[in-house]
């Protein structure tokens, strides 16, 4: 039952993280990566170039969804011992999201 409740909370967070609206992108990504590491026993590192520029709610949600999908792909395809690094950086005109993993890769 305890595991079921944890799983339901994770699904709720994944669907529409209210934390994103309440606290912004950086804290939400940090929490998601921490939870992901704990839940899947992975080694995912997150680096965010603070402070981030002002983003619309749609932009924040899009970035969150990209990270979310990338981590799901790491879980599904990279192998049990794979780790990953996520970096969110910016310059005056652009925001850069880099995601790399140590998975098996493909041809």
C-alpha positions as CSV (number, residue, x, y, z in Angstrom):
1,X,0.0,0.0,0.0
2,X,2.8,2.4,0.9
3,X,4.5,1.7,-2.5
4,X,1.2,2.3,-4.2
5,X,0.7,5.7,-2.5
6,X,4.3,6.7,-3.5
7,X,3.6,5.6,-7.1
8,X,0.3,7.6,-7.2
9,X,2.0,10.7,-5.9
10,X,4.7,10.4,-8.5
11,X,2.2,10.1,-11.3
12,X,0.3,13.1,-10.0
13,X,3.5,15.1,-9.9
14,X,4.4,13.9,-13.4
15,X,1.0,14.9,-14.9
16,X,0.9,18.5,-13.8
17,X,3.5,19.6,-11.3
18,X,1.8,22.3,-9.3
19,X,5.3,23.0,-7.9
20,X,6.1,24.4,-11.3
21,X,3.5,27.1,-11.0
22,X,4.2,27.7,-7.3
23,X,8.1,27.7,-7.3
24,X,9.3,27.8,-10.8
25,X,11.4,25.7,-13.1
26,X,14.7,25.2,-11.2
27,X,13.2,24.0,-7.9
28,X,10.8,21.7,-9.8
29,X,13.5,20.2,-11.9
30,X,15.7,19.7,-8.8
31,X,12.8,17.9,-7.0
32,X,12.0,15.8,-10.0
33,X,15.6,14.6,-10.4
34,X,15.9,13.9,-6.7
35,X,12.7,11.9,-6.8
36,X,13.7,10.1,-10.0
37,X,17.1,9.2,-8.5
38,X,15.5,7.8,-5.4
39,X,12.7,6.0,-7.1
40,X,14.7,4.4,-9.9
41,X,18.1,4.2,-8.0
42,X,19.8,6.2,-10.8
43,X,22.6,8.7,-10.8
44,X,21.2,11.7,-12.6
45,X,23.0,15.1,-12.1
46,X,21.4,18.4,-12.7
47,X,23.1,21.7,-13.2
48,X,21.1,24.9,-13.6
49,X,22.7,28.2,-14.6
50,X,21.0,30.5,-12.1
51,X,19.2,32.8,-12.3
52,X,17.2,31.7,-15.3
53,X,15.7,34.3,-17.6
54,X,12.0,34.9,-17.2
55,X,10.0,32.2,-19.0
56,X,6.3,31.8,-19.7
57,X,4.4,29.1,-18.0
58,X,4.2,27.2,-21.3
59,X,8.0,27.4,-21.8
60,X,8.6,26.1,-18.3
61,X,6.2,23.3,-18.8
62,X,7.8,22.4,-22.2
63,X,11.3,22.3,-20.7
64,X,10.0,20.2,-17.8
65,X,8.3,17.7,-20.2
66,X,11.5,17.4,-22.3
67,X,13.5,16.5,-19.2
68,X,10.8,14.2,-18.1
69,X,10.7,12.3,-21.4
70,X,14.5,12.2,-21.6
71,X,14.7,10.6,-18.2
72,X,12.1,8.1,-19.1
73,X,14.2,7.2,-22.1
74,X,17.2,6.8,-19.9
75,X,15.3,4.5,-17.7
76,X,13.9,2.4,-20.6
77,X,16.9,2.2,-22.9
78,X,20.2,3.2,-21.3
79,X,20.6,0.2,-19.1
80,X,20.5,-0.3,-15.3
81,X,24.0,1.1,-14.6
82,X,23.6,4.2,-16.8
83,X,23.9,7.7,-15.4
84,X,22.9,11.0,-16.9
85,X,23.7,14.7,-16.7
86,X,21.2,17.5,-17.4
87,X,22.4,21.1,-17.8
88,X,20.2,24.1,-18.3
89,X,22.2,27.2,-19.2
90,X,21.6,30.4,-21.1
91,X,23.1,33.5,-22.7
92,X,21.6,36.8,-23.4
93,X,19.4,35.5,-26.2
94,X,19.0,31.7,-25.8
95,X,18.3,29.0,-23.3
96,X,20.2,25.7,-23.7
97,X,19.1,22.3,-22.4
98,X,21.7,19.6,-22.7
99,X,21.0,16.0,-21.7
100,X,23.6,13.2,-21.9
101,X,23.6,9.7,-20.6
102,X,26.2,6.9,-20.4
103,X,23.9,4.3,-21.9
104,X,24.7,1.7,-24.5
105,X,23.8,3.9,-27.4
106,X,22.9,2.7,-30.9
107,X,24.1,2.7,-34.5
